[in-house]
């Protein structure tokens, strides 16, 4: 019989845990928020899309939006223990000389700049709480080459590097920082990615979808709940010494070349 409290608490977070999930209105972010709530956390989410009914409607590329959100978090929660940097846009697909400079810049402004802005505001609250957890939701595109996706790849490699660097900076404050790299996650967003890549390459969508499935050893797409479960583990007592790590939840990616 397993009676180690750390193992028994792997699916629960400490009592009183307060969490923010960015991009929590849909997809992976929504699943993460629901899982943290089920694990015992008080969770707030932000999203740029007001139709998803987030706690805060925020464009994390805008400094004033982010500052206003954190004033609300301090008012409503009194502090913060967990930050999940989940916001990310896919950006355009195409050869490097076909992608517009402003489109490239926009992806980095949201995915990298937004992650930085939110984390910069969150760290003082995490310190005041006596420590906590930051999770960057990156992508296997942050650890593998990914043709036709220059802006997205640049942003996700950056999120991996930031996460590992912040773990070094903040470890003495008992703030753990980890990166989760999802593989291809089924759903509307993946459908859009395949559609854009088909337009950029002229390859049939069905062929691309089959190619994405064949990229991983397990030959299937992930589910948002798979990513959410990894976040809950990191936020639980069982993850108390897990920091500076890059965890792929991807079915064992072999390549990101889809054709």
C-alpha positions as CSV (number, residue, x, y, z in Angstrom):
1,X,0.0,0.0,0.0
2,X,1.3,3.5,-0.9
3,X,1.2,5.7,2.1
4,X,3.8,8.3,1.4
5,X,2.0,11.7,1.7
6,X,3.9,13.2,-1.3
7,X,2.7,10.4,-3.6
8,X,-0.8,10.6,-2.2
9,X,-0.9,14.3,-2.8
10,X,0.4,14.2,-6.4
11,X,-3.1,15.1,-7.7
12,X,-3.8,17.8,-5.1
13,X,-2.3,21.3,-4.6
14,X,-1.6,22.8,-1.1
15,X,-4.6,24.3,0.6
16,X,-5.0,28.0,-0.2
17,X,-3.2,27.8,-3.6
18,X,-4.0,30.8,-5.8
19,X,-3.3,30.4,-9.5
20,X,-3.4,32.5,-12.7
21,X,-3.7,30.8,-16.1
22,X,-3.1,33.1,-19.1
23,X,-5.1,32.2,-22.2
24,X,-7.4,30.2,-20.0
25,X,-10.6,30.8,-21.9
26,X,-10.2,27.9,-24.3
27,X,-8.2,24.9,-25.4
28,X,-5.2,23.9,-23.2
29,X,-5.5,26.8,-20.9
30,X,-9.1,26.1,-20.1
31,X,-8.2,22.5,-19.4
32,X,-5.3,23.6,-17.1
33,X,-7.6,26.0,-15.2
34,X,-10.2,23.3,-14.7
35,X,-7.7,20.8,-13.5
36,X,-6.1,23.2,-11.0
37,X,-9.6,24.0,-9.7
38,X,-10.4,20.3,-9.3
39,X,-7.1,19.9,-7.5
40,X,-8.1,22.5,-4.9
41,X,-6.7,25.8,-6.2
42,X,-8.5,29.1,-6.5
43,X,-8.0,29.9,-10.2
44,X,-8.4,33.0,-12.2
45,X,-7.9,33.1,-16.0
46,X,-7.2,35.9,-18.5
47,X,-7.9,35.8,-22.2
48,X,-8.0,38.4,-25.0
49,X,-11.3,36.9,-26.2
50,X,-14.1,38.3,-24.0
51,X,-16.5,35.7,-25.4
52,X,-14.8,33.0,-23.4
53,X,-15.9,34.7,-20.1
54,X,-12.4,35.0,-18.5
55,X,-11.9,36.7,-15.1
56,X,-9.8,39.3,-16.9
57,X,-10.0,40.4,-20.5
58,X,-6.3,41.1,-21.3
59,X,-4.0,41.5,-24.2
60,X,-0.8,40.5,-22.6
61,X,1.2,42.3,-25.3
62,X,-0.1,45.5,-23.7
63,X,1.8,46.6,-20.5
64,X,-1.1,48.6,-19.1
65,X,-3.5,45.7,-19.5
66,X,-1.2,43.4,-17.6
67,X,-0.6,45.9,-14.8
68,X,-4.4,46.4,-14.4
69,X,-4.9,42.6,-14.3
70,X,-2.4,42.2,-11.4
71,X,-4.0,45.0,-9.5
72,X,-7.2,42.9,-9.8
73,X,-5.4,39.8,-8.7
74,X,-4.0,41.4,-5.6
75,X,-7.5,42.8,-4.8
76,X,-9.4,39.6,-5.5
77,X,-6.9,36.9,-4.4
78,X,-4.6,38.8,-2.1
79,X,-1.6,37.2,-3.7
80,X,-0.4,34.5,-6.1
81,X,1.2,31.0,-5.8
82,X,1.1,29.6,-9.3
83,X,1.4,31.2,-12.7
84,X,0.8,29.3,-15.9
85,X,2.1,31.2,-19.0
86,X,-0.2,29.6,-21.6
87,X,-1.0,32.4,-24.0
88,X,0.4,31.8,-27.4
89,X,-0.5,32.5,-31.0
90,X,0.4,30.3,-33.9
91,X,1.3,33.0,-36.4
92,X,1.8,32.6,-40.2
93,X,3.2,29.6,-42.1
94,X,5.6,29.9,-45.0
95,X,9.1,30.1,-46.2
96,X,11.3,32.5,-44.3
97,X,11.4,35.0,-47.3
98,X,7.6,34.8,-47.6
99,X,6.7,35.8,-44.0
100,X,6.1,39.5,-43.4
101,X,8.4,41.2,-40.8
102,X,5.5,42.7,-38.9
103,X,3.8,39.2,-38.7
104,X,7.0,37.8,-37.3
105,X,7.3,40.6,-34.8
106,X,3.7,40.3,-33.6
107,X,4.1,36.6,-32.7
108,X,7.2,37.4,-30.6
109,X,5.5,40.4,-29.0
110,X,2.6,38.2,-27.8
111,X,4.3,34.9,-27.1
112,X,7.6,36.1,-25.7
113,X,7.0,39.7,-24.7
114,X,3.6,38.8,-23.1
115,X,5.1,35.9,-21.1
116,X,7.8,38.3,-19.9
117,X,5.3,41.0,-19.0
118,X,3.1,38.7,-17.0
119,X,6.0,37.0,-15.2
120,X,7.6,40.3,-14.3
121,X,4.4,41.3,-12.5
122,X,3.9,37.9,-10.9
123,X,7.3,37.4,-9.3
124,X,6.9,39.9,-6.5
125,X,3.6,38.3,-5.6
126,X,5.2,34.8,-5.6
127,X,8.0,36.1,-3.4
128,X,5.5,37.6,-1.0
129,X,3.8,34.2,-0.8
130,X,7.1,32.6,0.3
131,X,7.6,30.9,-3.1
132,X,5.6,29.3,-5.8
133,X,5.5,27.9,-9.3
134,X,5.8,29.3,-12.8
135,X,5.0,27.0,-15.8
136,X,5.7,28.1,-19.3
137,X,3.6,26.2,-21.9
138,X,5.9,26.1,-24.8
139,X,5.8,23.4,-27.5
140,X,7.9,20.6,-29.0
141,X,8.6,23.3,-31.6
142,X,10.7,24.8,-28.8
143,X,13.1,21.8,-28.8
144,X,12.8,20.6,-32.5
145,X,13.3,22.3,-35.8
146,X,10.0,23.1,-37.4
147,X,10.1,24.2,-41.1
148,X,7.7,26.8,-42.4
149,X,7.0,28.2,-38.9
150,X,9.8,30.7,-38.2
151,X,7.9,33.0,-35.9
152,X,6.3,30.3,-33.8
153,X,9.6,28.4,-33.5
154,X,11.5,31.5,-32.4
155,X,8.9,32.2,-29.7
156,X,8.8,28.7,-28.3
157,X,12.6,28.2,-28.2
158,X,12.6,31.6,-26.3
159,X,10.1,30.4,-23.8
160,X,12.2,27.3,-23.1
161,X,15.3,29.4,-22.5
162,X,13.4,31.9,-20.4
163,X,12.0,29.2,-18.2
164,X,15.3,27.6,-17.5
165,X,17.0,31.0,-16.9
166,X,14.3,32.1,-14.5
167,X,14.6,28.8,-12.6
168,X,18.2,29.8,-11.9
169,X,17.3,33.4,-11.0
170,X,14.4,32.5,-8.7
171,X,15.4,29.3,-7.0
172,X,16.7,31.0,-3.9
173,X,13.3,32.5,-3.5
174,X,11.8,29.0,-3.5
175,X,10.1,29.9,-6.8
176,X,10.2,26.9,-9.2
177,X,10.1,27.4,-12.9
178,X,9.4,24.6,-15.4
179,X,8.5,24.4,-19.1
180,X,6.0,22.0,-20.6
181,X,6.3,21.2,-24.3
182,X,3.1,19.8,-25.7
183,X,3.1,17.9,-28.9
184,X,0.2,18.2,-31.4
185,X,-2.9,18.7,-29.4
186,X,-6.2,17.8,-31.1
187,X,-8.8,20.5,-31.4
188,X,-9.8,23.7,-33.4
189,X,-6.4,25.3,-33.0
190,X,-4.6,22.3,-34.6
191,X,-7.1,22.3,-37.4
192,X,-6.2,25.9,-38.1
193,X,-2.5,25.1,-38.1
194,X,-3.0,22.4,-40.6
195,X,-5.2,24.6,-42.8
196,X,-2.5,27.4,-42.8
197,X,0.3,25.0,-43.6
198,X,-1.8,23.4,-46.4
199,X,-2.2,26.9,-47.9
200,X,1.5,27.7,-47.5
201,X,2.8,24.4,-49.0
202,X,0.1,23.2,-51.4
203,X,-0.1,19.9,-49.6
204,X,-3.6,18.4,-48.9
205,X,-4.9,18.8,-45.4
206,X,-5.5,15.1,-44.9
207,X,-2.0,14.3,-45.9
208,X,-0.6,16.9,-43.4
209,X,-2.8,15.6,-40.6
210,X,-1.6,12.1,-41.2
211,X,2.0,13.5,-41.3
212,X,1.5,15.2,-37.9
213,X,0.2,11.9,-36.4
214,X,3.2,10.0,-37.8
215,X,5.6,12.5,-36.2
216,X,5.3,10.8,-32.8
217,X,6.0,7.3,-31.8
218,X,2.5,6.9,-30.3
219,X,0.9,7.9,-33.6
220,X,-1.8,10.1,-32.1
221,X,-2.6,13.7,-31.0
222,X,-2.5,14.7,-27.4
223,X,-5.5,15.8,-25.4
224,X,-5.5,19.1,-23.4
225,X,-6.1,17.1,-20.2
226,X,-2.7,15.5,-20.7
227,X,-1.0,18.9,-20.4
228,X,-3.2,19.9,-17.5
229,X,-2.3,16.8,-15.5
230,X,1.4,17.6,-15.8
231,X,0.8,21.2,-14.5
232,X,-1.2,19.8,-11.5
233,X,1.7,17.4,-10.7
234,X,4.2,20.3,-10.8
235,X,1.9,22.4,-8.5
236,X,1.4,19.5,-6.0
237,X,3.6,18.6,-3.1
238,X,5.1,15.8,-5.2
239,X,6.6,18.4,-7.5
240,X,8.2,20.5,-4.8
241,X,11.7,19.9,-6.0
242,X,11.0,19.9,-9.7
243,X,12.5,23.1,-11.2
244,X,14.4,24.1,-14.3
245,X,12.9,21.2,-16.2
246,X,11.6,20.9,-19.8
247,X,8.9,18.2,-19.9
248,X,7.6,17.0,-23.2
249,X,4.0,15.7,-23.2
250,X,4.0,14.6,-26.7
251,X,3.9,10.8,-27.3
252,X,7.6,10.9,-28.1
253,X,8.2,13.3,-30.9
254,X,10.5,12.0,-33.6
255,X,10.4,15.0,-36.0
256,X,8.3,18.1,-36.7
257,X,8.6,17.6,-40.5
258,X,5.0,16.8,-41.5
259,X,5.6,15.9,-45.1
